[in-house]
């Protein structure tokens, strides 16, 4: 508690780490309720870098022992070396303390109950806390290493750290290491420089650190070695490791991700290296075609199977919607007009049937476009995913419209006999729509995100690292 009375002197006497540790122990003991009897008499009102307010039940600690204090006194810790100072002993202070006690208990109880009923939110909260604490730990380790003023130690420790970080995509460690020791950017990670290793491992978060550099120095050394004579684009042209290839669903989207990597590196590489030959006399494009031959076939088969299955469903809906337009519920009058022409439910049927026909026809055309595609490498980047996206959306819309048209028909026919038919119909028609959404919606979201969403290559924050 000497630290509370003389914070500046304590930081000098004990060291910064010890001062921070003792300073954190006080609120930790109060919040956990596991401290000794001296801590149990304290109430934590506020924790900020410049103030720590405490209330004692009787005595308060200063210097090395107990000083006289009155019950209900409120003390503040200020950065000016004033120590723990009694602010005011009054009825108003006691009322404020009571209010803060009640507010603190209510807030703690609400948070505990909320986390109890929402385990997913608690899990996210724990992950965020772990991430924040890990960042602080890495920052402190980097400062300790750099304070040693030893190049060999820094090179060995930072190099070992970024080697593991590149493999698992932990870009925060690499960012902190480069900011602390910029020269580590040229550390040899398994025969590759840092960002070239990120290309090889397909770790986009590590690669994105290049956007936080003052200049794109990642491609300064394009020749890797004399044995292979390959540049960065040759590395991007090779097939990704299996564990990174499977982060997206389906061979078609995996092929799309590989093309995105190749295009990204191609945009930064010098033009002369786009047609550079390796020792096997292959350009980067030749290497890409050879390495992804099997994946291209798998993507083609995946697209054909998906499009064929959806085409069957869409064709059935087209048939039903077209037939429904000529066999309207209730039949027609002698003049050919529908019997329920002036009924609002009948107009709902007509509109729904028309939407079902048009959307299902669109879906069939999109899937036919997929089936008749040439399946070139470039088609997997935008053309095929775009057709699949439009086809799935149209198919879902046609299914919804068909269910509405069917419900409207049933309501027109039996509403005079069964007046409560509306509610069961709504529930019944929701079942197939929800099932289709649960089965196809994840694929649709992934298609839209990977094709039209934010690129996986972007500036992650505004911190300049080199």
Residue pairs with C-beta under 8 A, 6 or more apart in sequence:
1 38
1 61
1 62
1 63
1 64
2 10
2 63
2 64
3 10
3 11
3 14
3 19
3 22
3 23
4 23
4 26
4 52
4 61
4 62
4 77
4 83
4 84
5 61
5 62
5 63
5 83
5 84
6 63
6 81
6 83
7 19
7 23
7 77
7 79
7 81
8 81
9 81
10 19
10 22
11 19
14 22
23 52
26 39
26 42
26 44
26 52
26 54
27 44
27 47
27 52
28 35
29 35
29 36
29 39
29 42
30 39
30 42
30 43
30 44
31 44
33 40
38 61
41 56
41 57
41 58
41 59
42 54
42 55
42 56
43 54
43 55
43 97
43 100
43 101
43 104
44 52
44 53
44 54
45 53
45 54
45 55
45 74
45 100
46 52
46 53
50 78
50 79
51 76
51 77
51 78
52 76
52 77
53 74
53 75
53 76
53 77
54 60
54 74
54 75
54 77
54 84
55 72
55 73
55 74
55 75
55 97
56 69
56 71
56 73
56 75
57 71
58 69
58 71
59 66
59 67
59 68
59 69
60 66
60 67
60 69
60 73
60 75
60 84
61 67
61 84
62 83
62 84
69 75
69 86
70 86
70 89
72 89
72 93
72 94
72 97
73 86
73 87
73 89
74 86
74 87
74 88
74 89
74 93
74 96
74 97
75 84
75 85
75 86
75 87
76 84
76 85
76 87
77 83
77 84
78 85
87 93
114 121
115 121
115 122
115 125
116 122
134 172
135 172
135 176
138 172
138 173
138 176
139 176
142 158
142 176
142 177
142 179
142 180
142 181
143 180
145 153
145 154
145 157
145 158
145 180
145 181
146 154
146 180
146 181
148 154
154 181
154 184
155 183
155 184
155 187
158 177
158 180
158 181
158 184
158 187
159 184
159 187
159 188
159 189
161 173
161 174
161 177
162 173
162 174
162 177
162 184
162 187
162 189
162 194
163 187
163 189
163 190
164 170
165 171
165 173
165 174
165 177
165 206
166 174
166 189
166 194
166 197
166 198
166 201
166 203
166 206
167 201
167 203
169 201
169 203
169 204
169 205
169 206
171 203
171 205
171 206
171 208
171 209
171 460
174 194
174 206
174 209
175 209
175 212
175 463
175 465
177 184
178 184
178 185
178 209
178 465
178 466
179 463
179 465
179 466
182 465
182 466
184 194
185 193
185 194
185 195
185 217
185 466
186 193
186 194
187 193
187 194
189 197
190 197
191 224
191 225
192 200
192 224
192 235
193 218
193 221
194 206
194 218
195 206
195 207
195 209
195 210
195 218
196 218
196 224
196 232
196 235
198 204
198 206
198 207
199 207
199 232
199 235
199 236
199 261
199 265
200 235
200 238
201 241
201 244
202 240
202 241
202 244
202 245
202 261
203 244
204 261
204 456
204 457
205 460
207 264
207 457
208 457
208 458
208 459
208 460
209 460
209 465
210 216
210 218
210 268
211 457
211 458
211 459
211 460
212 459
212 460
212 461
212 462
212 463
212 464
212 465
212 466
213 464
213 465
213 466
214 464
214 466
216 268
217 466
218 232
218 268
219 232
219 268
219 269
219 270
222 231
222 232
222 269
222 270
222 273
223 229
223 230
223 231
224 230
224 231
224 235
227 279
228 234
228 278
228 279
229 277
229 278
229 279
230 278
231 269
231 273
231 276
231 284
232 265
232 268
232 269
232 273
233 262
233 265
233 266
233 269
233 273
233 274
233 276
233 284
234 276
234 278
234 284
234 287
235 265
236 261
236 262
236 264
236 265
236 266
236 284
236 288
237 262
237 284
237 285
237 287
237 288
237 291
238 287
238 288
238 291
239 245
239 258
239 291
239 292
239 295
240 257
240 258
240 261
245 254
245 257
245 258
245 295
246 254
247 257
248 254
248 256
248 257
248 446
248 450
249 442
249 443
249 446
250 299
250 302
250 443
251 295
251 298
251 299
251 301
251 302
252 299
252 302
252 303
252 380
252 384
252 385
252 388
253 385
253 446
253 447
253 450
254 295
254 299
255 292
255 295
255 296
255 299
255 377
255 380
256 380
256 381
256 385
256 450
256 451
257 450
257 456
258 288
258 292
258 295
259 377
259 378
259 380
259 381
260 381
260 455
260 456
260 457
262 284
262 288
263 381
264 457
266 274
266 284
273 284
274 283
274 284
274 285
275 283
276 283
276 284
277 283
278 287
282 290
288 377
289 377
292 377
296 375
296 377
296 380
299 375
299 380
300 375
303 370
303 373
303 375
303 384
303 388
304 370
304 371
306 370
306 388
307 367
307 368
307 370
307 371
307 388
307 391
308 367
308 371
310 363
310 367
310 391
310 392
310 395
311 363
311 364
311 367
311 368
311 371
313 395
313 399
314 360
314 363
314 364
314 367
314 391
314 394
314 395
314 398
315 360
315 364
317 356
317 360
317 363
317 395
317 398
317 399
317 402
318 357
318 360
318 361
318 364
320 356
320 402
321 353
321 354
321 356
321 357
321 360
321 398
321 401
321 402
321 405
322 357
324 349
324 353
324 405
324 409
325 353
325 354
325 357
328 338
328 340
328 346
328 349
328 350
329 340
329 346
329 349
329 408
329 409
329 412
329 413
330 338
330 339
330 340
330 346
330 412
330 413
331 338
331 339
332 338
332 339
333 339
338 346
340 346
340 412
343 412
345 408
345 411
345 412
345 415
346 408
346 412
348 404
348 405
348 408
349 405
349 408
349 409
349 412
352 401
352 402
352 404
352 405
352 408
353 401
353 405
355 397
355 398
355 401
356 398
356 401
356 402
356 405
357 398
359 394
359 395
359 397
359 398
359 401
360 394
360 395
360 398
360 402
362 390
362 391
362 394
363 390
363 391
363 392
363 394
363 395
363 398
366 387
366 388
366 390
366 391
366 394
367 387
367 391
369 387
370 384
370 387
370 388
370 391
373 379
373 383
373 384
373 387
375 384
382 451
385 447
385 450
385 451
386 451
388 447
389 444
389 447
389 448
389 451
392 440
392 443
392 444
392 447
393 444
396 436
396 437
396 440
396 444
399 432
399 433
399 436
400 433
403 429
403 432
403 433
404 429
406 429
407 425
407 426
407 428
407 429
410 421
410 425
411 421
411 422
411 425
414 421
415 421
